[in-house]
């Protein structure tokens, strides 16, 4: 009896332990915990020579090259081969046969692209694009590349190319493919240059610029937009060079004025790519690059051609360009508040105005107008609340001043205008500092610092040496008067520094190089003024200390009464 009882207990114990073991195993599986035996086996496994993530990346790269890049390269090579085959001169065949063969091959490629649209999707897209390009070149072959032309009338050939380009662009738009649309506008530009007349070239390029802006706004294709801006402006530049792509001699020929105004027209059209965006989308790197590209290409080529071939009307052309770009800058500021676009177009507008001033006035008179233009730019920056324009204008102001020093040859009353411009610019900035939200006085101090150096430097070259110290003293007195009227300490510091500069000049130059009579007058006049200024400071100090003394005495009287 005891033995049977013990055996039954042992069986129950074994069943209990197995139950516990199975539960532990299920818990380990749920928690993804490896058993000790598994881990011990893994301890003796050698690590792989190449990490698995690198192997996966290598496999992906191999698949990408084999599936996509080989398809692209293969289609491009086949397309080039077919184009070369079409352009080959066939002496014993009718002139239309190469184009007919090309059209037949286009049909075959369209059929293959349709057939493989599911099985080989990416390859099908490339074949479809290649078929569209072959369609254009087959049409081009009807008039070009052969000894005998299938279509001898160039106007008829241009009409066919326009039709094919429109079909290409329509299909590209329906497929929403940025690559096909890029090829489409490229072929459209080629058609414009092939057309060969000013009206057709400008007209086709104008329509393509509108299409480029439309696609950019609709799909936010920034890279496509930049490509379109560069391509269309460069195509018009090639037209001014005599259209060398058709084998013509490279020569910048003068054309009717409306042709060069096309660059400004395209600049206005391309500006709509950012101008028509919503205000919340009017920022970002894409917007900045788009605006900068349009400004550089539209005005850069316009400036180059106008200087070389339109010198007689240079001032009028750039005055017109200035008005256009300044209006665009105002529209950008008022509509979507784009800070950088406003900056680019406003600076471009004032650059065009500077060119117009230089073209209209002779040297050195135009430096006066250029310096006073700086005041207008500062006022514009205040209107736009744009600190970038202020900094850029200050740099341009310095460049104009140093250009005057180098190019003017001799100093005249013109040099003083730079000082007055600096003072007025600083005053405008101080007057509207809240509108500009300037947290520091750096730009105002910069303008005042320039004025501080310009006036003594200019007077030194303009005024006879005997009266230089007297003129500097007068300038210092004017600074003191301005400090009283405007209640600004900066002008008092400018006055103090100007007096120190005058003292140094009188002591080191006036004692040796001046006539004794003028030397005596300089010393007496400067000494009297310095003493007067000292008395003025004493009076100011006494006025400031008197109220303090009265306050102290009244407080002491109050304390005595309380005690």
Secondary structure as UniProt FT lines:
FT   HELIX           2..31
FT   HELIX           36..43
FT   HELIX           52..64
FT   HELIX           65..69
FT   HELIX           70..87
FT   TURN            95..96
FT   HELIX           97..115
FT   TURN            116..120
FT   HELIX           121..140
FT   TURN            141..143
FT   HELIX           154..175
FT   HELIX           178..195
FT   HELIX           198..219
FT   HELIX           222..240
FT   TURN            241..242
FT   HELIX           244..246
FT   HELIX           257..275
FT   HELIX           279..281
FT   HELIX           285..309
FT   HELIX           311..313
FT   HELIX           314..335
FT   HELIX           339..360
FT   TURN            363..364
FT   HELIX           365..384
FT   HELIX           387..407
FT   HELIX           414..431
FT   HELIX           433..436
FT   HELIX           442..462
FT   HELIX           465..467
FT   HELIX           468..486
FT   HELIX           489..505
FT   HELIX           506..510
FT   HELIX           511..513
FT   HELIX           516..562
//
